[in-house]
Amino acid sequence: MISYGQHRFPGKLFIVEGTDGSGKSTQLALLHQWLRSEGHTVFFSEWNSSPLVKDTSRRAKKRRLFTPTTFSLLHATDFADRTERDIIPPLKAGAIVLADRYIYTAFARDVARGCDRAWVREMYRFAVRPTVAFFFRAPLDVAIDRIVSGRPVLKHYEAGMDMGWTDDPEESFTIFQGKILEEYDRMVEEFDLTVIEATRSIEEQQREMRGIVSRHLKELK
Amino acid sequence: MRLHAFYGTALPGIEHDTYSGKLIVIEGTDGVGRSTQIALLRSWLESRGHAVLDTGMTRSVLAGRGIKEAKLGHTLGRLTMQLFYATDFADRLENEMLPALRAGFVVLTDRYIYSAMARALVRGADPNWIRAIYGIALIPDAVFYMRIRSAEELVPRVLQSGRKFDYWESGMDLHQAEDLYDSFIAYQKLMLREFDRMSGEYGFRVIDASRPVRRVAADLRRAVGRLVDSGETAQRTPAVARPTETPPSSPPSEPLAIDAVHRSERAQTSG
């Protein structure tokens, strides 16, 4: 088994992370457009998208079967499938892989749910280390406003309602996102995340992102 | 009542809980007769007034169906498979085994983490990685390892049961051989080797499963009866630090016939 940081592939892996509502998916979509228009072979991979795990995950959410541990393990299963199927083969082929959320999402969420920090990190040790991991940092109130105004109902696990902190979904979501943000902040140094201030304009953020990405693409051409 | 003891990282939230039941594991390779023995043991324990929960790999409400479906296709990768099994295990541990143990049940489990780890290891998983994941496992009160002398011995059992050779039980995903039979033998040999390696480390009580069903059943009843009635407890220290020479803790007056055989076999091979 090849561990984090030890893979050597000709391709490049760029990932985006951040709390819900930080604007990271919008930024990644813009980056995707640009890379394609520049003539690169780009493969896009999304969190929670393994066809093998999808049915199990959907059923478990609907019937509320998860504990923090099984939530963590099933997401790791999903991520393993993405790694084996969507991430390693294109990287071997020399393509650019873009991932919306990566292992840091699991580290933040699972630890916010009470899982052991070291246990979760060890479980994901097989992950390919990204070329650049962008962390879109938005203050808690900004992120929460964007989510709550855009969506009428918060989902059970999304709001952290499984933790029983409070009966109010919005309050629960705020507590949960606060804990998640704390974990992200802790990871900036640990995993050398590239912080993008998500309060700036979309255009500014994208310009910065493209600048950083293009520095890693010279060797691809 | 005893505190939960884990192999590694405790499950969140239950580090300080206690339970009064017994966790008994039946391990062994495919076709060795585990489910027959568990059925016999269960009715015997129930006739003696013990409440029994039996569980086994891929039977979880959460992941059982997903694993079975994933195994029908041809896209299940190695890491994905190992983590899917771990999800199944954790769901059964948290939602079946622990509640039953707290309620004073005897929990009989058809395979535990050892089969899952052996499957991962023969597929090249990093031992430290798979052990860390299964660190959430409760250390059982006893692990009975139904051991067979050779992989070839399993073949008539598999065929007679009408199950045929299964793609995964034959390790076809390892691409070691052209056909199911050759692959089955090669794969089960690797599995036997992994089990033998784990045997000392995790304090398996070895049962010679090459003998007739009733003799194996008699051994299991004697050992399980003692465990359940006298409150005999297994060593509750994590296995990691234990030297491999340490034999399973059965009283010298009444050893499991096969422990001795197995130990001398191992002594010969290692000497």
Contacts between the chains, C-beta under 8 A, distances in Angstrom:
chain1	res1	chain2	res2	distance
A	1	B	79	7.7
A	1	B	124	6.6
A	1	B	125	5.8
A	1	B	126	4.2
A	1	B	129	6.3
A	3	B	126	7.4
A	50	B	80	7.4
A	51	B	75	7.7
A	52	B	66	7.2
A	52	B	69	7.8
A	52	B	70	4.6
A	52	B	73	7.6
A	52	B	75	6.8
A	52	B	76	6.4
A	52	B	80	6.4
A	52	B	84	7.7
A	53	B	66	6.6
A	53	B	80	7.9
A	53	B	84	7.6
A	55	B	65	7.8
A	55	B	66	6.2
A	55	B	69	7.2
A	56	B	62	6.8
A	56	B	63	5.7
A	56	B	65	7.1
A	56	B	66	3.4
A	60	B	62	5.6
A	65	B	61	6.3
A	65	B	62	5.0
A	65	B	91	7.3
A	66	B	62	7.6
A	67	B	90	7.6
A	67	B	91	7.8
A	67	B	94	5.2
A	67	B	95	7.6
A	68	B	12	5.6
A	68	B	13	8.0
A	69	B	11	5.8
A	69	B	12	6.7
A	69	B	90	4.9
A	69	B	94	6.4
A	69	B	136	6.4
A	70	B	62	5.8
A	70	B	63	7.9
A	70	B	87	5.8
A	70	B	90	5.0
A	70	B	91	5.0
A	70	B	94	6.9
A	73	B	83	6.3
A	73	B	86	5.3
A	73	B	87	4.0
A	73	B	90	5.4
A	73	B	133	8.0
A	74	B	62	7.3
A	74	B	63	7.0
A	74	B	87	4.8
A	76	B	83	5.0
A	76	B	86	8.0
A	76	B	87	8.0
A	77	B	80	5.9
A	77	B	83	4.0
A	77	B	84	4.8
A	77	B	86	7.8
A	77	B	87	5.6
A	80	B	77	6.9
A	80	B	79	4.0
A	80	B	80	4.3
A	80	B	82	7.7
A	80	B	83	5.0
A	81	B	77	6.4
A	81	B	80	4.2
A	83	B	79	6.8
A	84	B	77	3.5
A	84	B	78	7.5
A	84	B	79	6.0
A	84	B	80	6.0
A	85	B	75	7.1
A	85	B	77	6.8
A	113	B	12	7.7
A	114	B	12	4.1
A	114	B	13	6.4
A	115	B	12	5.7
A	116	B	9	4.7
A	116	B	10	7.9
A	116	B	12	6.9
A	118	B	9	7.1
A	119	B	8	7.6
A	119	B	9	4.3
A	119	B	132	6.6
A	119	B	133	7.8
A	119	B	135	6.7
A	119	B	136	7.5
A	122	B	128	7.9
A	122	B	129	6.6
A	122	B	132	4.3
A	122	B	133	7.3
A	123	B	83	7.6
A	123	B	129	7.8
A	123	B	132	7.2
A	123	B	133	5.5
A	125	B	126	7.6
A	125	B	129	5.8
A	126	B	79	5.5
A	126	B	129	7.3
